[in-house]
Amino acid sequence: MRKFQAQSGFVVQAFRFALDPNVTQERALRSHCGAARTAYNWAVGWVTASWWQRRAEASYGLPEDQMTAWRPWSLPALRKAFNAAKHTDPRFAGWWEDNSKEAYSTGLANAAAAFDNYAKSKQGKRRGKKIGTPRFKSKRKARLSCRFTTGTIRVEPSGRHVTLPRLGTIRVHEPTRKLLDRMQAGTARILSATVRHERGRWFVSFQTEVKREIQRVARPNTAVGIDLGVKTLAVMADSTGEIRQVSNPRHLDMALQHLRRASRVTSRRRGPDRRTGQEPSKRWLKANTRRNKVHHRVANLRADALHKLTTTVTAEYGTVVVEDLNVVGMLRNRRLARRIADAGFGEIRRQLTYKTKRNGCRIATADRWYPSSKTCSGCGAVKAKLPLHVRTYTCEACGLTLDRDDNAARNLAALATAVTGTGVAGDQDTVKVSKPRGADHKTRATRPRRTAAGAGRAGGATLPHQRQTETRDRTQAEAPMLW
């Protein structure tokens, strides 16, 4: 399927609004989202059934030409098969007419995309870690979402209501004037709408094609380096030498006392039990709602703070330099994982990436192994070791002393224009200083495993090689091969 391309001078932008549905409308919203999940599960089961059938036939010794044919997972093929099955399949025959066709199309489209990602990952055409076969979505854990691409999708002239297919007119919690004005001026066009239940509320997101002029930044010739941290959320040093610090709000830490109290109250109520089929009590539902409100408030405060930070940066500087942080690896540190997750390092970089394009500036990413904290921003000398508890950087070569985060931010800002032969940040007339061996690579933070004779099992005895192989964890069966 060909990807949509916006016309010249237009960009694809989303406008999200909170909804205030009544009881009947909320029941219809949940029904549409449940229909999308059911269609997705049907598509996954319909496609993978042929895979397991072929595997069974291969174990019987059947030749290739006599095996069951592969079932395609393209969206048109899934739609054709689903339309033929929904009239006779007992899972759909009694209620499929109650929802819009877009609900089922949403689930089928998601299934087609999941199988495409699995195939590309298996063939090595998709970056990132390997993706397994698509799995069924749980009714209890699946996120409620449904997308509408055809039918009546509009924002009412009153600015307080939206109209969606089969759902009718729903009141909006906040005014839609920012989208309505653009539509009335002819500078915006709605492409699709997605309803989603998130953080205890229903939201509608309109994907629109908007005419957008490039917003010029205030200082287009100034570069800024941003060093992210836990104690201070961001240290920003620009190419003029100015250094600014943004304190870490620590929204989760501030709400931990309320969260602990709400969790303790919830744990004392009779909650659901999947093993015995026990239903939650009404008191547990009320307590769980109060606990979720604490989580939702923390998430909203974090999102608001990060948007304000990234919007301010991209509206002022012409070049933004950030680090390529291994956030997944950093979260394995059990002492800092909670605070790193609360800071939102990955979200900051994601927002900077698309907001710099919006303002016509550029974003540069420092290499993951670039020693920004170990490099002297004055002379370019590189330390071999700099433990995390050392918060002040002192250069033995030139005697420069300053905070390590300020030093790292200055090095990142200098990367935008640095042309030194040493590859470190500094002026063009910087004396070339050789890097110590391994200074630009990750150093070992854990103890090496002992290899002495008595380092094996208790008592110093070790199993034979054949027995060791047998006692290892057995791997699961391989995924069905793609043809």
C-alpha positions in Angstrom: 0.0 0.0 0.0 1.4 3.4 -1.0 2.2 5.7 1.8 0.4 9.0 2.0 2.4 12.1 0.9 1.3 15.5 1.9 1.2 18.2 -0.8 3.8 20.9 -1.0 3.7 23.4 1.8 1.5 21.0 4.0 2.5 18.7 6.8 0.6 15.9 8.5 -0.2 16.9 12.1 -2.4 15.5 14.8 -4.9 17.4 17.0 -6.0 15.6 20.1 -9.0 16.5 22.3 -10.4 15.0 25.4 -14.0 13.7 25.1 -16.9 13.8 27.5 -19.2 10.9 26.3 -22.4 10.0 28.1 -23.1 6.5 29.3 -24.6 5.3 25.9 -21.7 6.8 23.9 -19.1 5.3 26.2 -20.7 1.9 25.8 -20.5 2.3 22.0 -16.9 3.4 22.2 -15.9 0.3 24.2 -17.9 -1.8 21.7 -16.0 -0.4 18.7 -12.6 -0.9 20.4 -13.6 -4.4 21.4 -14.6 -5.1 17.8 -11.2 -4.0 16.6 -9.4 -6.3 19.1 -11.6 -9.2 18.1 -10.9 -8.7 14.4 -7.2 -8.5 15.2 -7.3 -11.8 17.1 -9.3 -13.4 14.3 -6.7 -12.4 11.7 -3.8 -13.6 13.8 -5.5 -17.0 14.3 -6.6 -17.3 10.7 -3.1 -16.7 9.3 -1.1 -18.7 11.9 -3.5 -21.7 11.5 -2.1 -22.5 8.1 1.4 -22.3 9.5 0.8 -24.9 12.2 -1.1 -27.0 9.8 1.8 -27.0 7.4 4.2 -27.9 10.2 2.0 -30.8 11.2 1.8 -32.0 7.5 5.6 -31.7 7.2 6.0 -34.0 10.2 3.8 -36.6 8.5 6.1 -36.6 5.5 3.7 -34.9 3.0 5.4 -33.4 -0.1 5.4 -29.6 -0.6 2.8 -29.6 -3.4 0.3 -31.5 -1.2 0.5 -29.2 1.9 -2.0 -26.6 2.9 -1.5 -23.3 1.0 -0.1 -20.3 2.8 -2.7 -17.8 3.8 -1.9 -14.2 2.8 -1.9 -11.4 5.4 -2.2 -8.4 3.2 -5.0 -6.0 4.3 -7.2 -6.7 1.2 -6.9 -10.4 1.6 -7.8 -10.2 5.3 -10.8 -8.0 4.6 -12.1 -10.4 1.9 -11.7 -13.4 4.2 -13.2 -11.6 7.2 -16.2 -10.4 5.2 -16.9 -14.0 4.2 -16.5 -15.4 7.7 -18.4 -12.8 9.8 -21.8 -14.1 8.6 -21.2 -17.7 9.7 -18.6 -17.5 12.4 -20.5 -17.7 15.8 -18.0 -15.2 17.2 -19.3 -12.4 15.0 -22.7 -13.5 13.5 -24.8 -12.2 16.3 -23.3 -8.7 16.8 -21.0 -7.6 14.0 -23.6 -5.2 12.6 -23.7 -3.2 15.9 -20.4 -1.5 15.0 -18.9 0.5 12.2 -17.0 -1.4 9.5 -14.0 0.9 10.4 -13.7 -0.9 13.8 -13.0 -4.2 12.1 -10.8 -2.6 9.5 -8.7 -1.2 12.3 -8.0 -4.6 13.8 -7.3 -6.2 10.4 -4.9 -3.3 9.4 -3.0 -3.7 12.7 -2.7 -7.5 12.1 -1.4 -6.9 8.6 1.2 -4.4 9.9 2.2 -6.9 12.7 2.8 -9.7 10.2 4.8 -7.3 7.9 7.0 -6.3 10.7 7.6 -9.9 11.7 8.5 -10.8 8.1 10.9 -7.9 7.7 12.5 -8.6 11.0 13.0 -12.3 10.2 14.5 -11.3 6.8 16.9 -8.7 8.4 15.1 -5.8 6.7 14.0 -4.2 10.0 16.2 -2.4 12.4 16.1 -3.1 16.1 15.7 -6.3 18.0 14.0 -9.3 16.5 10.2 -9.4 16.5 8.3 -12.6 17.2 5.1 -13.8 15.6 2.0 -11.7 16.4 0.2 -12.8 19.5 -3.4 -12.5 20.6 -4.5 -9.4 22.4 -5.9 -9.9 25.9 -9.3 -8.4 26.7 -8.0 -7.3 30.1 -4.7 -5.8 29.0 -5.3 -4.5 25.4 -5.5 -0.8 25.0 -8.8 0.5 23.8 -8.4 2.1 20.4 -10.2 2.4 17.1 -9.5 4.4 13.9 -12.0 5.9 11.4 -10.9 6.7 7.9 -14.2 7.0 6.1 -17.7 8.3 6.9 -18.8 11.4 8.7 -15.7 12.8 10.5 -16.0 16.5 11.3 -15.6 19.1 14.0 -18.9 20.9 14.7 -19.0 24.7 14.1 -19.9 25.2 17.8 -16.4 24.2 18.7 -17.5 21.9 21.6 -18.6 18.7 19.7 -17.2 16.3 17.2 -19.0 13.8 15.0 -17.8 10.3 14.2 -19.2 7.4 12.2 -21.9 5.3 14.0 -21.0 7.1 17.2 -22.8 10.3 16.4 -22.0 13.7 18.0 -19.9 13.6 21.1 -19.2 16.5 23.4 -15.6 17.6 23.7 -14.0 18.4 27.1 -11.9 21.3 25.6 -12.8 23.6 22.8 -11.7 22.6 19.3 -11.1 26.2 18.1 -7.4 25.6 17.2 -8.4 23.1 14.5 -11.8 24.6 13.6 -10.2 28.0 12.7 -7.8 26.3 10.3 -10.5 24.3 8.7 -12.7 27.3 8.1 -9.7 29.1 6.6 -9.0 26.2 4.2 -5.6 25.5 5.6 -6.4 22.1 7.2 -8.1 18.9 6.1 -9.0 15.9 8.2 -7.6 12.6 7.0 -8.7 10.3 9.8 -9.8 10.1 13.4 -8.7 7.8 16.2 -10.5 7.3 19.5 -8.5 6.0 22.4 -8.9 5.4 26.1 -5.8 6.6 28.0 -5.1 7.7 31.5 -8.7 7.3 32.6 -10.2 9.4 29.8 -11.4 9.1 26.2 -9.5 11.1 23.6 -10.0 11.7 19.9 -7.0 12.4 17.6 -7.6 14.0 14.2 -4.9 13.3 11.7 -4.9 16.4 9.4 -3.1 17.8 6.5 -2.2 21.4 7.7 -0.5 24.2 5.8 2.4 25.2 8.0 5.0 27.9 7.5 8.5 27.3 8.9 8.8 29.2 12.2 12.2 30.9 12.3 14.1 30.4 15.5 15.3 33.4 17.6 19.0 32.6 17.4 19.6 30.6 14.1 23.4 30.9 14.3 23.7 29.6 17.8 24.2 25.9 18.7 23.3 24.4 22.0 24.5 21.2 23.7 22.1 19.4 26.0 23.4 17.1 28.7 20.6 15.1 30.4 20.8 13.9 33.9 18.9 12.8 37.0 20.0 15.5 39.5 19.6 18.2 36.9 17.2 17.3 34.1 19.1 19.3 31.4 22.2 21.4 31.3 22.3 23.5 28.2 25.5 25.2 27.0 25.4 27.2 23.8 28.2 28.2 21.5 28.4 31.7 23.0 29.5 30.3 26.4 26.2 30.7 28.2 25.2 27.8 30.5 21.6 27.2 31.8 20.3 24.5 34.0 16.8 23.0 34.1 16.0 21.4 37.4 14.4 18.0 37.5 10.8 18.3 38.7 10.8 14.6 39.9 7.0 14.3 39.7 7.0 10.7 40.7 9.1 11.2 43.8 6.7 14.0 44.9 3.7 11.7 44.5 5.2 8.5 46.0 3.8 9.2 49.5 0.2 9.5 48.0 0.9 6.5 45.7 2.0 4.3 48.6 -1.1 5.2 50.6 -3.4 4.6 47.7 -1.7 1.3 46.9 -1.9 0.1 50.5 -5.7 0.9 50.6 -6.2 -1.0 47.3 -4.3 -4.0 48.5 -6.6 -4.4 51.5 -9.7 -4.7 49.3 -11.0 -7.8 47.6 -9.4 -7.6 44.1 -9.8 -9.8 41.0 -8.3 -13.2 40.9 -8.0 -14.9 37.5 -7.2 -18.3 39.0 -10.4 -18.6 40.9 -12.6 -16.3 38.7 -13.2 -13.9 41.6 -14.7 -10.6 40.7 -13.4 -7.4 42.3 -15.5 -5.7 44.9 -16.9 -2.2 44.5 -14.6 -0.9 47.2 -11.6 -2.3 45.3 -12.8 -0.6 42.1 -13.1 2.7 43.9 -9.7 2.4 45.6 -8.1 1.3 42.3 -9.6 4.4 40.6 -8.1 6.7 43.2 -4.7 5.0 42.8 -4.8 5.3 39.0 -5.6 9.0 39.3 -2.2 9.5 41.0 -0.5 7.8 38.2 -2.4 9.8 35.6 -1.6 13.1 37.3 2.2 12.2 37.4 2.1 11.3 33.7 0.3 14.5 32.7 2.7 16.7 34.7 5.7 14.9 33.2 4.4 15.3 29.6 3.6 19.0 30.2 7.1 19.7 31.6 8.9 17.9 28.7 6.8 19.7 26.1 7.6 23.1 27.6 11.3 22.3 27.7 11.6 21.0 24.1 9.4 23.8 22.7 11.6 26.4 24.4 14.8 24.9 23.0 13.7 24.4 19.5 12.2 27.9 19.3 15.5 29.6 20.3 18.5 27.7 18.8 19.4 26.9 15.2 21.3 23.7 16.1 20.6 21.3 18.9 23.2 18.6 19.9 22.1 15.7 22.1 23.6 12.4 23.1 22.6 9.0 21.9 21.8 7.5 25.3 21.2 3.8 25.8 18.1 4.4 27.9 17.2 0.7 27.9 20.6 -0.2 29.4 20.4 2.6 31.9 17.1 1.3 33.2 18.9 -1.9 34.3 20.6 0.1 37.1 18.3 -0.8 40.0 19.5 2.2 42.0 18.6 4.8 39.3 16.0 3.1 37.1 13.0 4.8 38.7 14.5 8.3 38.5 15.7 7.7 34.9 12.3 6.6 33.9 10.7 9.6 35.6 13.0 12.0 33.8 11.9 10.7 30.3 15.2 10.9 28.4 13.8 9.0 25.4 10.8 11.3 25.2 12.9 14.4 25.2 14.9 13.2 22.2 11.8 12.2 20.4 10.2 15.6 20.8 13.3 17.4 19.9 13.5 15.4 16.7 10.2 16.4 15.2 10.1 19.9 16.7 13.4 20.8 15.1 12.0 19.9 11.7 9.0 22.1 12.4 11.1 25.2 13.1 13.6 24.7 10.3 16.6 24.0 12.6 18.7 20.9 12.7 19.5 18.3 15.4 22.8 16.5 15.7 23.4 13.4 17.7 26.7 12.7 19.4 28.0 9.1 19.1 27.1 6.8 22.0 30.7 6.3 22.9 31.7 9.9 22.7 33.3 10.8 26.0 31.5 14.1 26.6 32.0 14.0 30.4 35.6 12.7 30.3 36.8 15.3 27.8 38.1 18.7 28.9 36.1 21.5 27.2 39.2 23.8 27.5 42.1 21.9 26.1 40.6 18.6 24.8 42.4 16.2 27.1 40.5 13.0 27.8 40.4 11.2 31.1 40.7 7.5 31.2 38.2 7.1 34.1 35.7 9.4 35.6 33.4 7.7 38.2 29.8 8.8 38.4 30.1 10.0 42.0 32.8 12.6 41.0 30.6 15.6 40.2 33.4 18.1 39.6 35.7 17.8 36.5 39.3 18.8 37.1 41.7 18.7 34.1 45.3 17.7 34.9 46.6 19.3 31.7 45.2 22.8 31.9 43.8 23.0 35.4 40.2 23.7 34.3 37.7 23.0 37.1 33.9 23.0 36.6 30.9 20.9 37.1 31.0 17.7 35.1 27.5 18.3 33.6 28.5 21.8 32.5 31.7 20.4 31.0 29.7 17.7 29.1 27.2 20.3 27.7 30.0 22.5 26.5 31.6 19.6 24.7 28.3 18.7 23.0 27.8 22.4 21.9 31.3 22.4 20.4 30.6 19.3 18.4 28.4 21.3 16.1 31.4 23.2 14.7 34.4 21.3 16.0 36.9 20.4 13.3 39.9 19.3 15.5 42.1 16.5 14.4 41.7 14.8 17.7 37.9 14.3 17.3 37.2 15.9 20.6 35.4 19.2 21.3 37.5 22.3 21.3 38.8 25.2 19.3 40.5 24.9 16.0 43.9 25.8 17.5 43.6 23.1 20.2 46.8 21.2 20.8 46.3 17.6 19.7 46.0 15.4 22.7 45.9 11.6 22.2 43.1 9.7 23.8 44.0 7.1 26.4 43.3 3.6 25.4 39.7 2.7 25.7 38.5 6.2 26.7 36.0 6.3 23.9 34.5 2.9 24.7 32.4 1.6 27.5 34.4 0.4 30.4 33.6 -2.7 32.5 31.5 -1.8 35.5 31.1 -5.3 36.9 33.5 -7.7 38.3 34.9 -10.3 35.9 33.6 -13.8 36.4 36.0 -16.0 38.4 37.5 -18.8 36.4 39.3 -20.7 39.2 38.9 -24.4 39.6 36.7 -24.0 42.6 34.4 -21.4 41.1 31.8 -23.8 39.9 29.3 -25.8 41.9 29.4 -26.1 45.7 32.4 -28.1 46.8 34.4 -27.3 43.7 32.9 -30.2 41.6 31.9 -29.4 38.0 29.7 -31.4 35.7 31.0 -33.0 32.6 30.6 -31.1 29.3 27.8 -33.4 28.1 25.9 -33.2 31.3 26.2 -29.4 31.3 24.7 -29.2 27.9 21.8 -31.4 29.0 21.1 -29.4 32.1 20.8 -26.0 30.3 17.5 -24.4 29.7 15.8 -25.9 26.7 15.0 -23.4 24.0 11.4 -23.0 22.8 10.3 -24.4 19.4 11.3 -22.2 16.5 8.7 -20.0 14.9 7.1 -21.3 11.7 9.2 -20.5 8.6 8.1 -18.0 6.1 7.9 -19.1 2.5 
